[in-house]
Amino acid sequence: MDIFCFAANDCSSSDIAPAVKQLVQFEEQRQDARLKRLERNVDGGGVAHHRDTIAETVTCRSGRFFLPDLARLTAAELLRLHAQIGEELRTRGVVRSANNPTGDLAEHLFCAAFGWAQAPNSERGYDATGPDGTRFQIKGRRVHRRNPSRQLSAIRDLAGGHFDVLAGVIFDDDFCVVRAALIPRGVVVARSTYVAHTNSHKFILREDVWSAAGVRDVTAEVAAAMP
């Protein structure tokens, strides 16, 4: 049984969503029942050994609470847990919508790292403004084993000049920051491709973008802003 745990300093007990608490209680009860069955069917040495194995699994990382193996949950249980986590992230201000969290997380990290002011959700063409008035369009891409593409979401009306700098970040499977950059609009224009059927431009955050003139590598700053 694989058990996941959150570090003790990640959140207080009052932050734990009710659904997660229920899962923790369920896992504790299941482990107790499992040990009782072993005590009835295995000799003392075997039980002690197995108990040590379970303890090592549960306490492999110092933590406040544990989650059971997600593979053992039903689809309905996973969806409920996903909804609870989304609501908690919105409550904490990490995400602002009920959509895929990648874009909202990217905005949160860049604004936290550099003190930018987030634009209203309805603002056209840019997502934040710097202290000097620079307008930033912020985009994130989660790269994972099923889809390694680094193509950012569509850029609308690129010719309209709605932003000055594109702030782009690549996340891994677990939403850890892999690379981040501040890219001048001129570089975006030069490296983007027009897509007629969506009337937008596509931009791929390839590794060579970081070597383009004027691009600033801000991976360390954005990674450090992760709450």
C-alpha angles and dihedrals in degrees: 000000000000114000124194121207137189119228114260093243095049095088144343122256089255089062095060112107116238092242091056091049089053091051091050092051090048092052093049091051091047093051091049091051091048092053092049090054090050092050090057095048108030132060120254096262092050093050092049091050092048092046089054090050092053091046091052090051094049097044099037087119127026105254148153098230142356138230122215122238104293090215088070094057123093120244090253091053092049091050092050090050090048090052092049092051091048092052092049091050090051091048089054092048095242093120129023104199142039092247130101103312096225096090096041092047091051091052092048094050097047093045092047092047097049106022095247121162113239114234120229114275089248095056113121122232103354138056106199144012127223124223089261094052096260110153117223129197106204124205134171133192126198109212115199141161094271095050119019093176117133094198111134123220117280118293109220124212095355090173090059092075095224094154136037101202133024113220108202131181133182118211128194126225092286095046092255114149112257101173136344134188144179107225124192114236091243091061090049092051092049094049101038128098124215116236110202100196092057096033089227142100127253122215125190117207096220123173092254090063088079090062094053118112113273096011114133121208107223099165094124094048095048094044090051090055093063107122 
